[in-house]
């Protein structure tokens, strides 16, 4: 770093200008190149995708028209009563009937069309009639009833079925590839008499796709319902069709990016796929890049010439000032700008920076001191609020015992109360062990059991590993006191309180549960809002004052993640959960 600094300081004025202004020229040029390329590529891609989609739709319209003409040929048996009569029969037929049917089929296929390859009539009892434009060998032993196309035609119940590319043994040594159209023959609601199937070569499809052209690096493919290839204009990109998602627009094949558009025919269920390579889109990019490179070179030359005539003596002090500001942002105020000589404007900025930095440091120290004193005063004030509240409640208990002249009870309750007050005075300005807080609860419960005539029971579930942890004093007793005086004020019968102390991820979780009257949902919501400071007072009494004071003490001591939370079921009791950090206090 020192070498670089010396190298920079040793540079001439002209070189500093070059290193300073080169980014100003390079960044716009790079952005211009990147944005132009992105905009151009995106627009060309959109146009190509639109062109492919329009071409695919046009091909689909022509294909549907062509297949509709073929579909009308499949209703040939319905226009000839003799064929229907022969198809309705079962068993052997005469030679004259067989020959007559063969002649009718030959007449149907020997029309001016060049795409019809053969016609078959498969009767339900296994009888086969056929005619072909080739001298083909018909396989009369072919098990057509178990063939997929026959079963699909029967299932279609008289509707036309397009079977895709022919791959069966109906004709031995088929001279050229073909696809088929099949239809089940039936009269009204009667039984299926058989199936007519017409084989069609690909001359008709070739004529449709011949006029469609998206460039040298493109292809059109027709797929059947099982995504098998029926027809492909050429052999390009067929491997890209494997695993092609129906909604996928962009695919990669052999490292080449392809734009794909797919359209499924509603009539046949066939899918037409148009594919064009991205290389077709890149033809005009080279010209654009050459123009951008030329303009960028001119801008660079201009920037270099201008930088020679400009002054850059303020660069170094400005960088120094920026570095010092970064240190101030990170909290280091023990910095000062030293270069106060030389350039008048920079010196004035440096003096202002030093004064501002010194003033900020003073203000921060004042705020920290004020917050510390404020926190200390709030803690002392809260502790003073707790003592009168506690004394008032327990003096009321002693008064009640005096009214019934229970001297032994008064003796026990005053002894326990005196121990609690000594603990409170002794521990109010220090941390205490959790076991001492539990003992404080023992003393308080003893007082309440005497006062209530032993109708109160207390359960403890403590983790022994937590008993030596340090907490703030007077942590548990205010919550237990609140259970008795507000949870049981309308309850009859046996009353019980359970104190549970367990470890948790945040530290220590203390639960104090009672079987008192509980609270309604709206009361619980108001109390939680009062605890968190969202409400300044309670609308249903003062039962939350002690809990509010305790919650505030915990958050002032440990921070906002800790404090109190309440859950309740009206008529069944309330649970107060206290969360404090785990601070080990030794044995």
C-alpha positions as CSV (number, residue, x, y, z in Angstrom):
1,X,0.0,0.0,0.0
2,X,2.9,2.4,0.8
3,X,4.5,1.6,-2.6
4,X,1.2,2.4,-4.4
5,X,0.9,5.6,-2.4
6,X,4.4,6.7,-3.3
7,X,3.8,5.8,-7.0
8,X,0.6,7.8,-7.0
9,X,2.2,10.8,-5.4
10,X,5.1,10.6,-7.9
11,X,2.8,10.6,-10.9
12,X,2.7,13.7,-13.2
13,X,-0.4,15.8,-13.5
14,X,-1.3,14.5,-16.9
15,X,-1.1,10.8,-15.7
16,X,-3.3,11.6,-12.7
17,X,-5.9,13.1,-15.1
18,X,-5.8,10.0,-17.3
19,X,-6.4,7.6,-14.3
20,X,-9.1,9.8,-12.9
21,X,-11.2,10.4,-16.1
22,X,-10.8,7.0,-17.8
23,X,-13.5,5.4,-15.6
24,X,-15.9,8.3,-16.5
25,X,-15.5,7.4,-20.1
26,X,-15.3,3.6,-19.9
27,X,-18.3,3.2,-17.6
28,X,-20.8,4.9,-20.0
29,X,-19.3,3.1,-23.0
30,X,-19.6,-0.3,-21.2
31,X,-23.2,0.5,-20.1
32,X,-24.0,1.6,-23.7
33,X,-22.6,-1.6,-25.1
34,X,-24.4,-3.8,-22.6
35,X,-27.7,-2.0,-22.8
36,X,-27.7,-1.8,-26.5
37,X,-27.0,-5.5,-26.8
38,X,-29.7,-6.4,-24.3
39,X,-32.3,-4.2,-25.9
40,X,-31.4,-5.4,-29.4
41,X,-31.3,-9.0,-28.4
42,X,-34.6,-8.8,-26.5
43,X,-36.4,-7.0,-29.3
44,X,-35.1,-9.5,-31.9
45,X,-36.1,-12.4,-29.6
46,X,-39.6,-11.0,-29.2
47,X,-40.0,-10.5,-32.9
48,X,-38.7,-14.0,-33.7
49,X,-40.9,-15.6,-31.0
50,X,-43.9,-13.7,-32.4
51,X,-43.0,-14.8,-36.0
52,X,-42.6,-18.4,-34.9
53,X,-45.9,-18.3,-33.0
54,X,-47.8,-16.8,-36.0
55,X,-46.3,-19.4,-38.3
56,X,-47.2,-22.3,-36.0
57,X,-50.8,-21.0,-35.8
58,X,-51.0,-20.7,-39.6
59,X,-49.6,-24.2,-40.0
60,X,-52.1,-25.5,-37.5
61,X,-55.0,-23.9,-39.4
62,X,-53.8,-25.5,-42.7
63,X,-53.3,-28.8,-40.9
64,X,-56.7,-28.8,-39.4
65,X,-58.3,-28.1,-42.8
66,X,-56.3,-30.9,-44.4
67,X,-57.1,-33.4,-41.7
68,X,-60.8,-32.4,-41.8
69,X,-60.8,-33.5,-45.5
70,X,-59.3,-36.8,-44.5
71,X,-61.8,-37.1,-41.7
72,X,-64.7,-37.0,-44.2
73,X,-63.2,-39.9,-46.1
74,X,-63.5,-42.0,-42.9
75,X,-67.4,-41.8,-43.1
76,X,-67.3,-43.7,-46.4
77,X,-69.0,-46.9,-45.1
78,X,-72.0,-44.8,-43.9
79,X,-72.8,-43.7,-47.5
80,X,-72.9,-47.3,-48.8
81,X,-75.7,-49.5,-47.6
82,X,-74.1,-52.6,-49.1
83,X,-70.9,-52.0,-47.0
84,X,-73.1,-51.5,-43.9
85,X,-75.0,-54.7,-44.5
86,X,-71.8,-56.7,-45.0
87,X,-70.3,-55.1,-41.8
88,X,-73.4,-56.0,-39.8
89,X,-73.1,-59.7,-40.7
90,X,-70.9,-62.2,-38.9
91,X,-69.3,-65.4,-40.0
92,X,-68.3,-66.3,-43.6
93,X,-69.4,-64.3,-46.5
94,X,-69.7,-65.2,-50.2
95,X,-66.9,-64.5,-52.6
96,X,-69.2,-62.1,-54.5
97,X,-69.8,-60.0,-51.4
98,X,-66.1,-60.0,-50.5
99,X,-65.1,-58.9,-54.0
100,X,-67.9,-56.3,-54.1
101,X,-66.6,-54.7,-50.9
102,X,-63.0,-54.8,-52.2
103,X,-64.1,-53.0,-55.4
104,X,-65.9,-50.3,-53.4
105,X,-62.8,-49.7,-51.3
106,X,-60.6,-49.6,-54.4
107,X,-63.0,-47.0,-56.0
108,X,-62.7,-44.9,-52.9
109,X,-59.0,-44.9,-52.8
110,X,-58.4,-44.5,-56.5
111,X,-59.5,-40.8,-56.5
112,X,-57.3,-37.9,-57.7
113,X,-55.7,-37.6,-54.3
114,X,-52.1,-38.7,-54.1
115,X,-51.8,-38.9,-50.4
116,X,-54.1,-41.9,-49.7
117,X,-52.1,-45.1,-49.3
118,X,-54.6,-47.8,-48.3
119,X,-58.0,-48.4,-46.8
120,X,-58.9,-51.2,-44.4
121,X,-62.3,-52.5,-43.0
122,X,-61.9,-54.6,-40.0
123,X,-65.1,-56.3,-39.1
124,X,-65.8,-57.2,-35.4
125,X,-65.7,-61.0,-36.1
126,X,-62.2,-60.8,-37.6
127,X,-63.1,-60.4,-41.3
128,X,-60.7,-58.0,-43.1
129,X,-61.3,-56.0,-46.3
130,X,-58.6,-53.8,-47.8
131,X,-57.4,-51.8,-50.8
132,X,-54.0,-50.1,-51.5
133,X,-52.5,-48.1,-54.3
134,X,-49.4,-50.3,-54.0
135,X,-49.0,-54.0,-54.8
136,X,-48.7,-54.5,-51.1
137,X,-49.0,-57.8,-49.3
138,X,-51.9,-57.6,-46.8
139,X,-51.3,-59.4,-43.5
140,X,-54.7,-61.1,-43.0
141,X,-53.3,-62.8,-39.9
142,X,-52.8,-59.5,-38.1
143,X,-54.4,-59.4,-34.7
144,X,-56.1,-56.1,-35.1
145,X,-58.5,-56.5,-32.2
146,X,-55.6,-56.2,-29.7
147,X,-53.9,-53.3,-31.5
148,X,-53.9,-49.9,-29.8
149,X,-55.5,-48.1,-32.7
150,X,-58.4,-50.5,-32.9
151,X,-59.0,-50.2,-29.1
152,X,-58.8,-46.4,-29.3
153,X,-61.3,-46.3,-32.2
154,X,-63.8,-48.6,-30.3
155,X,-63.3,-46.4,-27.2
156,X,-64.1,-43.3,-29.2
157,X,-67.5,-44.8,-30.1
158,X,-67.8,-43.5,-33.6
159,X,-65.6,-40.4,-33.4
160,X,-62.5,-40.1,-35.6
161,X,-59.1,-41.1,-34.1
162,X,-55.7,-40.0,-35.4
163,X,-53.2,-42.7,-34.6
164,X,-50.0,-41.0,-35.5
165,X,-47.1,-42.6,-37.4
166,X,-47.9,-46.1,-38.6
167,X,-45.8,-48.8,-36.9
168,X,-47.7,-52.1,-37.2
169,X,-47.8,-55.2,-39.4
170,X,-51.1,-54.7,-41.3
171,X,-49.0,-54.4,-44.5
172,X,-46.0,-56.5,-45.0
173,X,-43.0,-54.5,-46.3
174,X,-44.8,-51.1,-46.3
175,X,-43.2,-49.1,-49.1
176,X,-43.3,-45.6,-47.4
177,X,-44.1,-44.1,-44.0
178,X,-47.7,-43.1,-43.3
179,X,-50.1,-42.0,-40.5
180,X,-53.6,-43.3,-40.0
181,X,-57.1,-42.1,-39.4
182,X,-59.5,-44.6,-37.8
183,X,-63.3,-44.6,-37.0
184,X,-65.5,-47.2,-35.4
185,X,-68.5,-48.1,-37.6
186,X,-71.9,-48.3,-35.9
187,X,-75.5,-47.6,-36.8
188,X,-77.2,-45.1,-34.5
189,X,-77.1,-46.6,-31.0
190,X,-76.4,-50.1,-32.2
191,X,-73.3,-52.1,-31.5
192,X,-69.9,-51.4,-33.1
193,X,-69.7,-53.3,-36.3
194,X,-66.0,-52.8,-37.0
195,X,-63.4,-50.1,-37.7
196,X,-62.4,-48.4,-40.9
197,X,-58.7,-47.2,-41.0
198,X,-57.1,-45.1,-43.7
199,X,-53.4,-44.9,-44.2
200,X,-52.1,-41.5,-45.5
201,X,-48.6,-40.8,-46.7
202,X,-46.8,-37.5,-45.9
203,X,-47.1,-35.7,-49.2
204,X,-50.0,-33.6,-47.9
205,X,-48.0,-32.6,-44.7
206,X,-44.9,-31.8,-46.8
207,X,-46.9,-29.5,-49.0
208,X,-48.2,-27.6,-45.9
209,X,-44.7,-27.3,-44.3
210,X,-42.9,-26.5,-47.6
211,X,-43.9,-22.9,-47.6
212,X,-43.1,-22.3,-43.9
213,X,-39.6,-21.0,-43.4
214,X,-37.9,-19.4,-40.4
215,X,-34.3,-19.6,-41.7
216,X,-31.7,-22.2,-42.3
217,X,-31.3,-23.0,-38.6
218,X,-34.9,-23.9,-37.9
219,X,-37.4,-26.8,-38.0
220,X,-41.0,-27.7,-37.7
221,X,-42.1,-30.9,-36.0
222,X,-45.5,-32.6,-35.5
223,X,-45.9,-34.7,-32.4
224,X,-48.7,-37.1,-31.5
225,X,-50.5,-37.3,-28.2
226,X,-47.6,-39.4,-26.7
227,X,-45.1,-36.9,-27.9
228,X,-43.8,-39.2,-30.6
229,X,-42.6,-37.6,-33.8
230,X,-45.1,-37.9,-36.7
231,X,-43.4,-35.5,-39.1
232,X,-40.3,-33.4,-39.1
233,X,-39.4,-30.9,-41.8
234,X,-35.7,-31.8,-41.4
235,X,-33.5,-33.6,-38.8
236,X,-32.4,-30.5,-36.8
237,X,-32.9,-30.2,-33.1
238,X,-35.0,-33.4,-32.6
239,X,-32.9,-34.3,-29.5
240,X,-34.1,-31.0,-27.9
241,X,-37.7,-32.4,-27.9
242,X,-36.9,-35.0,-25.3
243,X,-38.3,-33.8,-22.0
244,X,-39.5,-30.6,-23.4
245,X,-42.0,-28.8,-21.1
246,X,-45.3,-27.9,-22.7
247,X,-44.9,-24.2,-21.7
248,X,-41.1,-24.0,-22.3
249,X,-40.0,-21.1,-24.6
250,X,-36.2,-21.4,-24.4
251,X,-34.2,-24.7,-24.5
252,X,-30.5,-25.6,-24.9
253,X,-29.4,-28.4,-27.2
254,X,-25.7,-29.3,-27.7
255,X,-24.7,-25.9,-26.3
256,X,-27.0,-24.0,-28.7
257,X,-29.8,-21.8,-27.5
258,X,-33.2,-22.5,-29.2
259,X,-36.4,-20.5,-29.3
260,X,-39.4,-22.9,-29.2
261,X,-43.1,-22.3,-29.8
262,X,-45.7,-25.1,-29.3
263,X,-49.4,-25.3,-30.2
264,X,-51.7,-28.2,-29.6
265,X,-54.5,-28.9,-32.1
266,X,-57.9,-29.1,-30.5
267,X,-59.1,-31.4,-33.3
268,X,-56.4,-34.0,-33.3
269,X,-54.5,-33.6,-30.1
270,X,-51.3,-33.3,-32.2
271,X,-48.8,-30.7,-31.2
272,X,-47.0,-28.5,-33.7
273,X,-43.5,-27.3,-32.6
274,X,-41.6,-24.5,-34.2
275,X,-37.9,-24.3,-33.4
276,X,-35.4,-21.6,-34.4
277,X,-31.8,-21.2,-33.4
278,X,-30.6,-18.1,-31.7
279,X,-27.8,-17.9,-34.2
280,X,-30.4,-16.7,-36.7
281,X,-30.9,-13.6,-34.4
282,X,-27.2,-12.6,-34.2
283,X,-26.7,-11.7,-37.8
284,X,-27.2,-7.9,-37.2
285,X,-25.3,-7.6,-33.9
286,X,-21.8,-7.3,-35.5
287,X,-22.7,-4.1,-37.2
288,X,-24.1,-2.6,-34.0
289,X,-21.0,-3.6,-32.1
290,X,-18.7,-2.1,-34.7
291,X,-20.5,1.2,-34.5
292,X,-20.4,1.2,-30.7
293,X,-16.6,0.4,-30.7
294,X,-15.9,3.3,-33.1
295,X,-17.9,5.8,-31.0
296,X,-16.2,4.5,-27.8
297,X,-12.8,5.0,-29.3
298,X,-13.6,8.6,-30.2
299,X,-14.9,9.3,-26.7
300,X,-11.8,7.9,-25.2
301,X,-9.5,10.1,-27.3
302,X,-11.5,13.2,-26.4
303,X,-11.4,12.3,-22.7
304,X,-7.6,11.8,-22.7
305,X,-7.1,15.2,-24.5
306,X,-9.4,17.1,-22.0
307,X,-7.7,15.5,-19.0
308,X,-4.4,17.0,-20.0
309,X,-5.7,20.5,-19.5
310,X,-7.5,20.1,-16.2
311,X,-6.2,20.4,-12.7
312,X,-6.5,17.6,-10.2
313,X,-4.6,18.9,-7.2
314,X,-7.7,18.5,-4.9
315,X,-7.9,14.7,-5.4
316,X,-5.6,13.7,-2.6
317,X,-7.0,15.9,0.2
318,X,-10.5,15.0,-0.8
319,X,-9.7,11.3,-0.5
320,X,-8.1,11.9,2.9
321,X,-11.3,13.7,4.0
322,X,-13.4,10.9,2.7
323,X,-11.4,8.3,4.6
324,X,-11.7,10.3,7.8
325,X,-15.5,10.5,7.3
326,X,-15.6,6.7,6.9
327,X,-13.8,6.4,10.3
328,X,-16.4,8.8,11.9
329,X,-19.2,6.7,10.4
330,X,-17.8,3.6,12.1
331,X,-17.7,5.5,15.5
332,X,-14.1,6.6,15.6
333,X,-14.2,10.3,16.5
334,X,-10.5,10.5,17.5
335,X,-9.5,11.7,14.0
336,X,-8.7,15.1,12.5
337,X,-8.0,16.6,9.1
338,X,-4.4,17.7,9.1
339,X,-3.9,19.2,5.6
340,X,-5.0,22.7,6.5
341,X,-2.4,24.5,4.3
342,X,-2.5,25.0,0.6
343,X,-5.8,25.1,-1.2
344,X,-8.1,27.6,0.6
345,X,-11.4,25.8,-0.1
346,X,-10.1,22.4,1.0
347,X,-8.6,24.0,4.2
348,X,-12.0,25.6,5.1
349,X,-13.7,22.2,4.6
350,X,-11.1,20.5,6.8
351,X,-11.5,23.0,9.6
352,X,-15.3,22.6,9.4
353,X,-15.0,18.8,9.5
354,X,-12.7,19.0,12.6
355,X,-15.2,21.2,14.4
356,X,-18.1,19.1,13.5
357,X,-16.4,15.9,14.6
358,X,-15.4,17.4,17.9
359,X,-19.0,18.7,18.5
360,X,-20.5,15.3,17.6
361,X,-18.1,13.5,20.1
362,X,-19.2,15.9,22.9
363,X,-22.9,15.5,22.2
364,X,-22.6,11.7,22.1
365,X,-20.8,11.7,25.5
366,X,-23.5,14.0,26.9
367,X,-26.3,11.7,25.7
368,X,-24.6,8.6,27.1
369,X,-24.2,10.3,30.5
370,X,-27.8,11.4,30.5
371,X,-29.1,8.0,29.6
372,X,-27.0,6.3,32.3
373,X,-28.3,8.7,34.9
374,X,-31.9,8.4,33.6
375,X,-31.7,4.6,33.8
376,X,-30.3,4.6,37.3
377,X,-33.1,7.0,38.4
378,X,-35.8,4.9,36.8
379,X,-34.6,1.7,38.5
380,X,-34.5,3.4,41.9
381,X,-38.0,4.9,41.4
382,X,-39.4,1.5,40.4
383,X,-37.9,-0.2,43.5
384,X,-39.5,2.5,45.7
385,X,-42.8,1.9,44.0
386,X,-42.6,-1.8,44.8
387,X,-42.0,-1.5,48.5
388,X,-45.1,0.5,49.5
389,X,-47.3,-1.8,47.3
390,X,-45.9,-4.9,49.0
391,X,-46.2,-3.5,52.5
392,X,-49.7,-2.4,52.0
393,X,-51.0,-5.8,50.9
394,X,-49.2,-7.7,53.8
395,X,-50.2,-5.2,56.5
396,X,-53.8,-5.9,55.4
397,X,-53.2,-9.6,56.0
398,X,-51.8,-9.0,59.5
399,X,-54.8,-6.8,60.3
400,X,-57.1,-9.6,59.3
401,X,-55.3,-12.0,61.7
402,X,-55.5,-9.5,64.5
403,X,-59.3,-9.3,64.1
404,X,-59.7,-13.0,64.8
405,X,-57.1,-12.8,67.7
406,X,-54.8,-15.4,66.1
407,X,-51.6,-14.5,68.1
408,X,-49.6,-17.5,66.8
409,X,-50.5,-16.6,63.3
410,X,-49.5,-13.0,63.8
411,X,-46.2,-14.1,65.3
412,X,-45.5,-16.3,62.3
413,X,-46.6,-13.8,59.7
414,X,-44.7,-10.9,61.2
415,X,-41.5,-13.1,61.5
416,X,-41.8,-14.0,57.8
417,X,-42.6,-10.4,56.9
418,X,-39.6,-9.1,58.8
419,X,-37.4,-11.6,57.0
420,X,-38.8,-10.5,53.6
421,X,-38.2,-6.8,54.4
422,X,-34.6,-7.4,55.6
423,X,-34.0,-9.3,52.3
424,X,-35.5,-6.4,50.3
425,X,-33.4,-3.8,52.0
426,X,-30.2,-5.8,51.8
427,X,-30.5,-6.9,48.2
428,X,-32.1,-3.9,46.5
429,X,-28.9,-2.6,44.9
430,X,-27.3,-5.9,43.9
431,X,-27.9,-9.1,42.0
432,X,-29.2,-12.1,43.9
433,X,-29.2,-15.8,43.4
434,X,-32.3,-17.4,42.1
435,X,-32.5,-19.7,45.1
436,X,-32.8,-16.6,47.4
437,X,-35.7,-15.4,45.3
438,X,-37.4,-18.8,45.7
439,X,-36.9,-18.6,49.5
440,X,-38.5,-15.1,49.4
441,X,-41.5,-16.8,47.7
442,X,-41.5,-19.5,50.4
443,X,-41.8,-16.8,53.1
444,X,-44.5,-14.9,51.2
445,X,-46.6,-18.1,50.6
446,X,-46.3,-18.9,54.4
447,X,-47.9,-15.6,55.1
448,X,-50.7,-16.1,52.6
449,X,-51.4,-19.7,53.8
450,X,-51.8,-18.4,57.4
451,X,-54.1,-15.6,56.2
452,X,-56.2,-17.9,54.0
453,X,-56.6,-20.8,56.5
454,X,-54.4,-23.2,54.5
455,X,-56.7,-23.1,51.4
456,X,-53.6,-22.2,49.3
457,X,-51.1,-24.8,48.0
458,X,-47.8,-24.2,46.2
459,X,-46.0,-26.4,43.7
460,X,-42.4,-26.1,42.7
461,X,-40.7,-27.5,39.5
462,X,-37.1,-26.2,39.6
463,X,-34.0,-27.0,37.6
464,X,-31.2,-27.4,40.3
465,X,-28.6,-26.2,37.7
466,X,-30.3,-22.8,37.6
467,X,-30.6,-22.0,41.3
468,X,-27.2,-20.3,41.6
469,X,-27.9,-18.0,38.5
470,X,-28.0,-14.3,39.3
471,X,-31.2,-12.2,38.7
472,X,-32.4,-8.8,39.8
473,X,-34.0,-8.8,43.3
474,X,-37.7,-8.9,44.0
475,X,-38.3,-10.8,40.7
476,X,-40.8,-13.6,41.7
477,X,-42.7,-12.4,44.7
478,X,-44.6,-9.6,43.0
479,X,-46.0,-12.1,40.4
480,X,-47.1,-14.6,43.1
481,X,-48.6,-11.7,45.0
482,X,-50.5,-10.6,41.9
483,X,-51.9,-14.2,41.5
484,X,-53.3,-14.3,45.0
485,X,-54.8,-10.8,45.2
486,X,-56.1,-10.5,41.6
487,X,-56.4,-14.1,40.4
488,X,-58.1,-15.5,43.5
489,X,-60.2,-12.5,44.5
490,X,-63.4,-14.1,43.0
491,X,-62.4,-17.7,43.3
492,X,-63.7,-20.2,45.9
493,X,-62.3,-23.6,47.1
494,X,-58.7,-24.7,47.0
495,X,-56.3,-22.4,45.3
496,X,-52.9,-23.5,43.9
497,X,-49.9,-21.8,42.3
498,X,-47.2,-23.6,40.4
499,X,-43.7,-22.2,40.0
500,X,-41.6,-23.7,37.2
501,X,-38.0,-22.7,36.4
502,X,-36.4,-24.2,33.3
503,X,-33.6,-23.3,30.9
504,X,-34.5,-22.1,27.4
505,X,-32.7,-20.8,24.3
506,X,-32.8,-17.2,25.5
507,X,-31.6,-18.1,29.0
508,X,-34.1,-18.8,31.8
509,X,-37.8,-19.2,31.5
510,X,-39.9,-18.9,34.7
511,X,-43.6,-19.8,34.6
512,X,-46.0,-18.9,37.5
513,X,-49.4,-20.5,36.9
514,X,-52.6,-20.2,39.0
515,X,-56.1,-21.7,38.9
516,X,-57.8,-18.4,39.5
517,X,-60.6,-16.7,37.6
518,X,-58.4,-15.7,34.7
519,X,-59.1,-12.9,32.3
520,X,-61.3,-12.3,29.3
521,X,-59.6,-11.9,25.9
522,X,-60.1,-8.1,25.7
523,X,-58.7,-7.7,29.2
524,X,-55.6,-9.8,28.4
525,X,-55.1,-7.7,25.2
526,X,-55.3,-4.4,27.2
527,X,-52.9,-5.8,29.9
528,X,-50.3,-6.9,27.3
529,X,-50.6,-3.5,25.6
530,X,-50.1,-1.8,29.0
531,X,-46.9,-3.9,29.7
532,X,-45.4,-3.1,26.3
533,X,-46.2,0.6,26.6
534,X,-48.8,0.7,23.8
535,X,-51.4,1.8,26.4
536,X,-50.7,4.3,29.3
537,X,-53.4,2.9,31.7
538,X,-55.8,0.1,32.3
539,X,-59.6,0.3,31.9
540,X,-60.4,-2.5,34.4
541,X,-58.5,-1.7,37.6
542,X,-54.9,-1.6,38.9
543,X,-54.0,-5.3,38.7
544,X,-51.3,-4.6,36.2
545,X,-49.3,-2.0,38.1
546,X,-47.0,-4.4,39.9
547,X,-46.5,-6.5,36.7
548,X,-45.8,-3.3,34.7
549,X,-43.1,-2.2,37.2
550,X,-41.5,-5.6,37.1
551,X,-41.5,-5.8,33.3
552,X,-40.0,-2.3,33.1
553,X,-37.2,-3.3,35.6
554,X,-36.3,-6.4,33.6
555,X,-36.1,-4.5,30.3
556,X,-34.1,-1.7,31.8
557,X,-31.7,-4.2,33.2
558,X,-31.4,-6.8,30.4
559,X,-32.9,-5.2,27.2
560,X,-36.1,-5.6,25.1
561,X,-35.8,-9.4,24.4
562,X,-36.6,-10.1,28.0
563,X,-39.5,-9.3,30.3
564,X,-43.1,-10.6,31.0
565,X,-45.8,-12.2,28.9
566,X,-49.2,-13.4,29.9
567,X,-51.6,-16.1,28.7
568,X,-55.0,-16.9,30.3
569,X,-58.2,-18.9,29.9
570,X,-61.1,-17.2,31.4
571,X,-62.4,-19.3,34.3
572,X,-59.4,-21.6,34.4
573,X,-56.5,-19.4,35.5
574,X,-53.5,-17.3,34.2
575,X,-49.9,-18.1,33.4
576,X,-47.2,-15.4,33.7
577,X,-43.9,-16.2,31.9
578,X,-40.7,-14.4,32.9
579,X,-37.7,-14.4,30.5
580,X,-34.2,-13.4,31.9
581,X,-30.7,-14.2,30.6
582,X,-28.7,-17.0,32.2
583,X,-25.9,-15.4,34.3
584,X,-23.9,-17.9,36.4
585,X,-23.2,-16.8,39.9
586,X,-21.1,-19.6,41.3
587,X,-21.8,-21.8,44.3
